[in-house]
Amino acid sequence: MSSQDAEESDRKKYEFRRVIEELNEFEGSGTQLVTIYVPEDRQISDVVAHVTQEHSEASNIKSKQTRTNVQDALTSIKDRLKYYKNPPENGMVLFSGAVDSGGGQTEMVTRVLEGPPQPVESFRYHCDSDFLTEPLEHMLADQGLYGLIVLDRREANVGWLRGKRVEPVKSASSLVPGKQRKGGQSAQRFARLRLEAIDNFYQEVAGMANDLFVPERHDLEGVLVGGPSPTKDEFLDGDYLHHELQDKVLGKFDVSYTDESGLYDLVDAAEDALADAEVMKDKSEMEEFFKQLHDGGLATYGFEPTRKNLVMGSVDRLLISEDLRKDVVVYDCGGQEEYEVVDGRHSTPEHSCEDGSKAEVVERADVIEHLIEIAEQRGTEPKFISTDFEKGEQLYDAFGGIAGILRYETGV
């Protein structure tokens, strides 16, 4: 995956995460919040027909309020579907319903999420007091593509780890004879034949892995190899794998089974290595940030200094905590713009202009969207940083979730 693709993927995941958080805050007074998951290969006409049928069946709901709200939600979804000839890539998810807005009042909300991070696997209609977001949350958690190999001298299995999903793909059985030689064979000749059979089997396993992994090597986060000793050691030490895959091996792990279940055991055994790999890139960015902060001078942090450096075009990489949930309010203060970062859930606060003039609100926007928009105009690469490690937590807690690595010193 190119850096641009990774950037777009991270931003899309952030946008999805914000919408999911918003949807999870909504509650309906009854089973009146409708969620529909639509796979990419589903005909829009089929979805419309299903919505129409549900609208008709909703007339049987005893509660007048719930009946009206469900039918209104389905009508809203049907209206949205008019804009689609086909579902987008990876499918789409539609949410609609009357949510509690306080004081005994309700408000109709409708959201359409196009092209989730992972394909929608099946059509699903759900009507409850909450929107169904768990499948989307699982998609967001599914990060990383890893190659899996388990082998001993009898059998081998090769597959994928896509996020949290293990996908067995290929298997092989060996012709390696047991350690007991057959009658009439000399010990030396038997040992030679056995070594040749082991070597042939290792080549076969490597061939399976190479065929599967090499075409995906640019998206591949790493390769995990499991099995008993000394098999996995012999396999890796013998350089059977393609050299680009050999460089991506994250480790070798003791696994008792080498059938398909061994792939799952391998993922469990490699839990620590996988956790480290997921945040390794983030760790590298933060280590460089702290190095520049203490010794190099090519670091900025906090909203206002980082924004000023972004506008100047001096920021090479914009570092944003993936847990940041803030808005930026732009005020007009006597013809000059002033900025204030506020909690995304709170109302716009009163602002005191530095020159004493009256502050007028010009804009309120998500702070991440605001900064990324400037970054895109200046050729700056945004990086979303996890809080799953110490320095990632420090970015959020000590630096307000916003920092940057500079191209040159600015004094800002």
Disulfide bonds with the S-S distance in Angstrom:
Cys333-Cys353 2.03
